[in-house]
Amino acid sequence: MAKPVVVYGASGYTGRLICEYLREYNIPFTAAGRNKARIQAALDQIPGLETVEHDVLEVSHEVESLSELFKDASVVCNTVGPFAEYGHEVVEACVRTGTHYMDSTGEQDWLIDSEEKYGARMAEQGLLLSPGIAQMYTIGEIAANICLETPGLDTLDILVFWKGYPTVASTQTILVNAAMSKAYHLVQDQYVEWPADAGVYDVVVPGQHETALALPWGGTSHPVWFRRDPRVANVKALGGVFDRQLMQGVPMIVKAALEQVADLPEEEKLKVLHEQAAAVRDEMPPRENQRINTSLDSVHASGPAGRAHCVIHGTCNYKQTAVLNAYAAYSLLQQAPRRAGFASACQAFGHRELLGVLRAFGLVTSPILTVNT
């Protein structure tokens, strides 16, 4: 019997967690990917998964095969990245089969490209195209929207930090994205490129006395989501991990990778970058610990005559990502999104609603909001 949700890439860390939280919502799902044995091995680690109906299917990464898989589903949760490299076939299959699409990336070039190529086609069918539903992007967007509840603010300065290890897929995305695409912030509603040689930035982290190091992190999704928001004209976002030594090493790793692939043709360049990423991390990180793997999102919003600052503390950023995706699927099975076509999680489901879901699962604190007008 067909299941309403497909988790594509279910053998990975994030995919497995999404399956776990779909169980919490009692949503039948199909766990799919290119290796059935690996998917089953991943699902076998989820306690109590037998309490929800689910299938495990192997599928080739081709539009025709994916269309056959998606034809009776309502929602696809895609975790197969880098998405600029592997996302097109998945979205094209969703367009053909009339299926809502979401993923967990923050690849800025993928967001821009997917809007241009698929946004109108998805909107015509009333379907949601929502890349970037993830802790590193959605929580900051929630905090930004809480700030923007105060009228007259038009500039967003966003910072996201977390304590933990990137997954295999995240490591691949970081290196490939850094080498193959530009990163932008928003200035007066126009994309402006971050300096390619900017390195790391010293930042002030709310709630601690030490400063920290952050990167543009590919530009993030925030400038894309707010580019057409009439309230907002300027957006900058920086991100990183709390481990200062690791942050000092990231630019060096990226620089070495860029030098190695500088004169290679694109196909060979991708091959080498994947090998470089595998050398950095080629195994699934340990499951997050609620007491150790914390996160922090901070947004300063300002305007000519006012300021607001919102901080959201959280824990287990990959669990936050999984809950957001599971809830999004749960919502879409019951009602249409608030905005069809290309839309962020907050635009599609409401920032206060998403905050409530994260609070219900004990994954974020109540926002700390300061307003001066």
N, C-alpha and C positions, 0 to 999 in steps of 0.2 A: 504494500500500500504506500502511495506517495506521501512524503512528509512535507509540511509547509515551509520549512526552513532548510537551506543547504549551508553548511559550514565548509567552505572550500579552503583547503590547507589545514585540515584538522589534526595533522600529525605534529604540527609546530606548537610552540609554547602558548601563544595567544589563541590559536584555534582550539586547542584542548581546553583552555579556560572558558572560552565562549560556550563550548559544549556543556561544561560543568554548570554554567549559570543558566543555560537554556533548560537544564534539568530543574533548577530552582523555580523556573516559571512553568514547569510541566509542559514544555513545548516539544512535540515530536520533531526530530531533525534527521537529516542525512549528513553524515560525516564523510567528506569526499576529498580525494587527492590523487596523486600519481602513484602511490604505493599503498595498497590495501593493508599489507602486513604492518607497516609502520603506523598507520592510522589506528589499527586495532590495538597495537601495543601501547599507544598513547592513551586511548580510551580506557584500557584496562587499569590504568592508574587512577581513574576517577571513582571515588567511593560512591556507591549507590546509584550508578548510572543505569542499572537495570530497572530502575523505577520509572524511567521515561522511555517511550518508544523511540528507537533510532535504528538507522541502517548504516552500514559501512560500505562505500562503493569506491572503486578505482576508476579513474577517468583520465584520458589524455588531455593535454593542454591545447585544445583546438576548439575553434568556435562551434563546429558541428557537434562534437562530442559533448561540450559543455551545454549547448542548447538542448540536447536530448536529456541531459541530467536535470536542467532547470525547468523543463516544460510544464511540470505539474506543481512546481513550487511557487511560493509567493514572495519569498525573501532570500537573498543570497548574502551571506557574510563572508567576505573574501579576506584571507590573511596571507595570500601568496605574493610576496614581494621579491625584489623591488618592483613597485607597481607600475612605474613608467616603462618597465621592461615586460612585465607579465600581465598588466591589468587590462589591456585593450581587448583581448579575447574574451575575458570574463564579462566586461560591460557590454560588448557587442552581443554576446549570448543573452544577456538580460534584456536588451532592447528587442531582440527577436522573439523572446518568449514572454514578454510582459511581466518581468520580475523586478522587484525593488532591489537596489544594489547599495551595499555599504562596505567600507573597508576600514582598516586601522592605521592607515599611513598618514604621514605628514609631509610627503614629498611634494614640495610646492609646484614643481614642473608638472607632476601628474595631475594635480588639482586643476591647474590652468588648462592643460591639454584636454582633460576629460570634460570640463565645462564646454569648451569650444567644439569638441567633436560629438558629444553625446547629450549635453544638457537639454537642448531643444527637443531632441527625439524622445527623451525620457519624459519631459514635461507634457508633450502631446498625448502621451498615454496615461498621464496622471501618476507616473512612477517616480520614486525617489532615487536620486543619484547623490549619495552622501559619502564621499571619501573622507578619511581623517577622523573617524569616531574613535578617540583614544585619549587616555589621561593627559598626554603631553600637549594636547591641542584643545580638547573639549573643556577641560576644567578651567583653563585660562580664558576660554570663550565665555564660560559661565560667569567667572569673576568680572570680566569686562562688561557683560550685559547687566550685572548687578550695579556696577559703577554708572552705566549709562541710563539707569533708572532715574538718575539726577539729570535733568535737562541742561543743555548748554555746554556739554563736554564733547570735544571733537578730536582729542589726541589720546592714543593708548600706548602705554609703555608697559610691555608684558614680560614677565620673567617666570620661567618654570624650572624647578629643580627636583631631582629625585635621588634616592639612595638605593643603588642596586647594580645589576649587571644587564647590559643589553643582550637580547636574544640573538640567535644566529641570523635570523631575518633582519633584525634591526641593524646589526653590524654590516650586513650586505648593503642595506639601504643607505647607511651613512657614507660608506666609501664610494659606492656607485653614484649616488646623488652629488657628492662633493666633486667628483671627477667629470661628470657628464652634464651638469646643469648649473645655471646661475641662481643666486639667491637674492630675493628682493624684499625691501620694506616699502611702506606706503607713505608718500609725501604729497599732500594735496590731491588725493585720489589717483595718483599716478605711481606705478611701480618704479622704484629707484634701486639700482643694484648695490648690494653690499660690496665693499672693497674685497677683492679676491685674496689680498694679502693681509687682511685685518688682524688675523690671529685671534687670541682670546681677549675677552673684555673683563676688567675688574668690575664686580657688581656688589651692591649692598643687599644682603639677604635679610628680610624681616625676621625678627625673633632670635637672632644670634649676633654676637659681637664681631665675629670674623667676617671679612669679605670673602667672596668666592670668585671663581672663574666661569665664564659662560661664552657660548658661541652663537652665531646666528642660526646654526643648526638647519641649514638649507633654506632659511627664510621662514619656515613653518607655514601652517595653513592660515594663520590669523590675518595677514594682509589680504589674502584672497577672499575670505569670508566677509571682511568689513569694507572691501573696496566699493561695493554698491550699497552700503548702508548710509543713508543720508545724514545720519548723526555723526559719522566718523570721517575725518579727512586724512589722519596720519596714524600709522601703526608701525611700531617696532617690537620685535619679539626676540628674546635671547633665552637660551636654555642650556642645561648641563646637569652633571651629577655632582653630588656634594664632595666626592673624592677629588681634592685639588690636584694631587699627583697625576691621576688619570686624565683630568682635563688638560694639564700641561702637555701630556703625551699625545692627545688626539690630533692637534695640528701637525705634529711631526709625522705621525702615521699617515695622515692624508697627504702631506707634502711628498713623502717617499713614494706613495702609490702613484701620485700624479706624475712624478718624474719618471717612473718606470713605464708608464703608458703614453707618455707625451706624443710620441711619433707613430703610434700604432693605429691601424685602421679600427673603426668602431667595434666590429665584431671581436677582433682580437683583444681590444682594450677591455671589453666587458669580461672576457674570459680571464684575463690577468687580474682584474679587480675582484672577481669572485674568488680567485685563488688567494689573493691578499686578505680578503675578509675572512676566509676560512682559517688562515694562519693566525688571525687575531682571536676568533672564536668559532669553533666548529662543533660545539656540543651544547645541549640545552642547559641553561643556567638552573641552579637549584630553585625549588619552589620558594616564593617570597615568604618572608617572616613578618607578621603583622607588627612586631615590636622594632624591627630593624629597617625594613624597606619603606621608608617614609617618603612623602612627596610634599612639595610646596608650590603653590601658584600665587603670584603677586601681580596685581595690575594697578598702575597709577593712571588715572584718567584726568585729563585737564582741559580747560577751555579758557577763554579770555577773562572770565570772572568767576571761576570755580575750580575745585579739585575734589576728587574722590579716590580713595585707596581701598582695595579689597584684597584680602589674603585668605586663601583656603588651604588649610593643612590636610594632608591625607596620608594613606598608607597603602602599600601594595599597588603600584601604578598599573601593572598588567591585570590585576583583578579589577581595578576601576575600568580599564578598557573593556574587559569581558562583560562586566555588568552593563555598561552603556550599550554595547552591541546586542546583548540579550534582551534588554528592555526595549531597544529600538525595534527589534524583530517582533516582540510581544505586542507593542503598540500598533505596528503596521498590520498585524493580523486582525486587528479589531477596528481600525479606522484609518482614513486617509491621512497622510502627513499634512502638517500645517502649510507646507510649501512643497509643491511637486517640482520635478526636475532637479537641477543642481542646487543643493542646500546643505548647510551644516546641520549637525545634530541639534543645536539650539534653535535654528530656524525651522527645523522640521518637527521638533517635539516640545520646545519651550525650555528655557534655561532654568526656570524655577522647578519644573517637573523633573528635569534630569538631576538637579541638586537634591531633590527629595528622594529620588531612587538611590543615589549614592549614600545619602544619610541613612536610609532605611537598612542598607547592608553594612553600616558602620565603617565605611571606607573614607569618609571625609568629615571634618569638623564643620560646625556652623561658621559661615563666613565672618571674618572680622572686617567691618566696614567703617571707614572714617570719611566724613563728608565736610567740606568747607565751601560755602557759597556766599 
